[in-house]
Amino acid sequence: MKKLFIGNLAASTKENDLQTLFSEFGTVRSCKLVMDVFSGECKGFGFIEMEGHEARAAIAGLNGRDFNGKSIKVNFETPRPKRGRR
């Protein structure tokens, strides 16, 4: 199972729209958009989980593609570095 990062999403993006887009390349195991607490709109990025070969196909087919008026960025998730204690 691979986790993909999807960036540069339009604020009007819904999880169903994203899941439908990625399902062209295989089975979407999970879909999570990061939403703004106050406005309820998408913050511009989200995460999708797919099998490895399907994830690679999705990256090749969707990275840079126009979706809801914006050119989306699709790549494997890279863990954020741990931050030290303050």
Rosetta blueprint (number, residue, H / E / L):
1 M L
2 K E
3 K E
4 L E
5 F E
6 I E
7 G E
8 N L
9 L L
10 A L
11 A L
12 S L
13 T L
14 K L
15 E H
16 N H
17 D H
18 L H
19 Q H
20 T H
21 L H
22 F H
23 S H
24 E H
25 F H
26 G L
27 T L
28 V L
29 R L
30 S E
31 C E
32 K E
33 L E
34 V E
35 M E
36 D L
37 V L
38 F L
39 S L
40 G L
41 E L
42 C E
43 K E
44 G E
45 F E
46 G E
47 F E
48 I E
49 E E
50 M E
51 E L
52 G H
53 H H
54 E H
55 A H
56 R H
57 A H
58 A H
59 I H
60 A H
61 G H
62 L H
63 N L
64 G L
65 R L
66 D E
67 F E
68 N L
69 G L
70 K E
71 S E
72 I L
73 K E
74 V E
75 N E
76 F E
77 E L
78 T L
79 P L
80 R L
81 P L
82 K L
83 R L
84 G L
85 R L
86 R L
